[in-house]
Amino acid sequence: MNIKLLTLLSLLILLNGCISRIRVGKLVHASPYLKSIKFESKGIYPEPVIKYFIKKLKAPERIDISSGIELYRVSYFTKDEKDKRILVSGLLAIPRIKRIKGVVSYQHGTNSERLNSPSNPSQDEGLGISAIFAGGGYLCLIPDYIGFGVSNEVHTYLHAETTCNAVVDFLKLGSEICTLLTGNKINNLFLIGISQGGHATAAVHRYIEQHPINGLHLVASSSIVGAYNLKEISIPFAIENNSNFYLGYLANSYCHIYNQPLRSLLVSPYDTVVPRIFNGNYTYKQIIRRLPKTADSLYTKEILNDLKFGNPDWFNEKLAENQTFDWKPDALFRMYYGLKDRDVSPKEAVNAYHHMLQLGGKVQLIGLGNLSHVQTAYTALPKTRVFFDSLTVKSNNSQLVK
């Protein structure tokens, strides 16, 4: 982002800091559930600023903006892998218009740096996603997950249960807020996620259909370049491409969650290096410089052999437990993929689609051609806005803000 834009944004946030449309105190007073929640204002962005910001993004398709937005870092409680109550955070983006189309929950992609948490807010998956969806009239929620934002715990990377906990608990809060703003107890819910967030979106979609959230009706999900079959596709693909950032991240996470020694997966000295560099304080580039070039220099021969041949061990077992492709979506589940993706195999979406379809699921598969991981994500975002808008018009559940 250029200096002129940052200066303009900062000035307008400052000028509008005292005229918040949404009174947080009023919300908290109106709902007992919200009394344990902390709201921290992260700025007000008028509609012209959001339009300018979207224009500067140079998205491959037009993104219509109808509203300015208000941003809040929200601190709330969820449960970790030990079922312990812990404090986490997320970004809440509220449109500054009278008609709210529904609720969008965005599950962010792989991130190693706590300072780049959406609720800071980060420029890409904080402000950028808020602009696209809240700027289009949706109440937008972007959970940080465990280990980011206000949370200092080890991030539970690609762990379905704790990810669902963080997202669903934030959605329950969002449902309360949306009800208070619209007076409508049946609000449209849309899920979207990219990469790690695609895995999270599938897990949350599955969970919500099994455990509906009061006040929210799941309409559809958009999972972009998501990883679904960790054991048979995701990890073998990462090993084949020597994607040691992902492999190290997952090893650190799973050994922590399942109380296993890092030496059961990693060779020395990386069994001691990995927990130090995946502590939320290092960027992707800084981490890559501290890892070996090849997967067989990071993972032990024994675990590589087990992964290759599907031999039983604790890691293979836990990878299978956290897969998110073997279920039947009742609400529409759309998957995007790119043929030149070197981070997530195109087979993830293709295989998941055919498996879900075979189970009778309501699923769509959209290939975006010869695009990379980032290019696919960038192209699918405006398409997802159009997709959600079309379903919102059909359901016609928008209500006036009180």
ABEGO torsion letter per residue (X at the ends): XBAAAAAAAAAAAAAAAAABABBAAAAAAABAAAAABBBBBAEBBBAAAAAAAAAAAGBABBBBBABBBBBBBBBBBBBBAAGBBBBBBBBBBBBABABBAEBBBBBBBBBABAAABAAOBBAAABAAAAAAAAAAGBBBBBBAEBGBEABABBBBBGBAAAAAAAAAAAAAAAAAAAAAAAGBABBBBBBBBBEAAAAAAAAAAAAAAABBBBGBBBABBBBBGBBABAAAAAAAAAAAAGBAAAAAAAAAAAAAAAGBBAAAABBOAAAAAAAAABAGABBAAAAAAABBABAAAABBAAAAAAAAAGBBBAAAAAAAAABAABBBBABBBBBBBBAABAABBAAAAAAAAAAAAAAGBBBBBBBAEBBBAAAAAAAAAAAAAAAAAAAAAAAGABBBBX
